[in-house]
Amino acid sequence: MLWKILVELLIGALCGFVASKIMKVSGKKWWFYIIVGLIGGLVGGLLGSLIPIGGGWLFGVILSIVGSCLVVWLYKKFIAK
């Protein structure tokens, strides 16, 4: 159970890191990537439920990265000035 949570946090952090590189965000702390990745995973999961396309773990990671990019864009647009 604990290892699954740790793996999810690691995958979320990696998705957030990839999204921050795609969206050209620099100078953030490691916890920023985890938060963005986890929120992006939720957003990506919501997008995945709206699009009736099957997939596996790779599709889930791609959707998490897309969701993380959306979260980073919203962060840059409305919070970071």
C-alpha positions in Angstrom: 0.0 0.0 0.0 2.7 2.5 0.9 4.8 1.6 -2.1 1.9 2.3 -4.4 1.5 5.8 -2.9 5.2 6.4 -3.3 5.1 5.2 -6.9 2.1 7.5 -7.6 4.0 10.5 -6.1 7.1 9.7 -8.2 5.0 9.4 -11.4 3.2 12.6 -10.5 6.5 14.4 -9.9 7.9 13.2 -13.2 4.8 14.3 -15.1 4.9 17.7 -13.4 8.6 18.0 -14.2 8.0 17.1 -17.9 5.1 19.5 -18.0 7.3 22.3 -16.5 9.9 21.7 -19.1 7.4 21.7 -21.9 5.8 24.9 -20.6 9.3 26.5 -19.8 8.9 26.9 -16.1 12.2 27.1 -14.2 13.4 27.8 -10.7 10.7 25.9 -8.8 11.2 23.6 -5.9 10.7 19.8 -6.1 7.4 19.9 -4.2 6.0 22.2 -6.9 6.5 19.4 -9.5 4.8 16.9 -7.3 1.8 19.2 -6.7 1.5 20.1 -10.4 1.9 16.5 -11.4 -0.8 15.2 -9.0 -3.3 18.0 -9.9 -2.4 17.4 -13.6 -3.1 13.7 -13.1 -6.5 14.5 -11.7 -7.2 16.9 -14.6 -5.8 14.3 -17.1 -8.1 11.6 -15.6 -11.1 13.9 -16.0 -10.2 14.6 -19.6 -9.7 10.8 -20.1 -13.1 10.1 -18.8 -14.7 12.7 -21.2 -12.9 11.1 -24.2 -14.0 7.5 -24.7 -10.6 6.2 -25.7 -9.2 3.1 -24.1 -5.6 3.0 -23.0 -3.2 1.6 -20.5 -0.6 3.0 -18.2 1.2 4.9 -21.0 -2.1 6.6 -22.0 -2.6 7.6 -18.4 0.9 9.1 -18.2 0.4 11.0 -21.4 -2.9 12.4 -20.1 -1.2 13.3 -16.8 1.4 15.3 -18.7 -1.3 17.0 -20.7 -3.2 17.8 -17.5 -0.1 19.0 -15.9 0.7 21.3 -18.8 -2.8 22.7 -18.4 -2.3 23.3 -14.7 1.1 25.0 -15.4 -0.5 27.2 -18.0 -3.3 28.2 -15.6 -0.7 28.8 -12.9 1.3 31.1 -15.2 -1.8 32.9 -16.5 -3.5 33.6 -13.2 -1.2 33.2 -10.3 2.4 33.9 -11.3 2.8 37.5 -12.3 
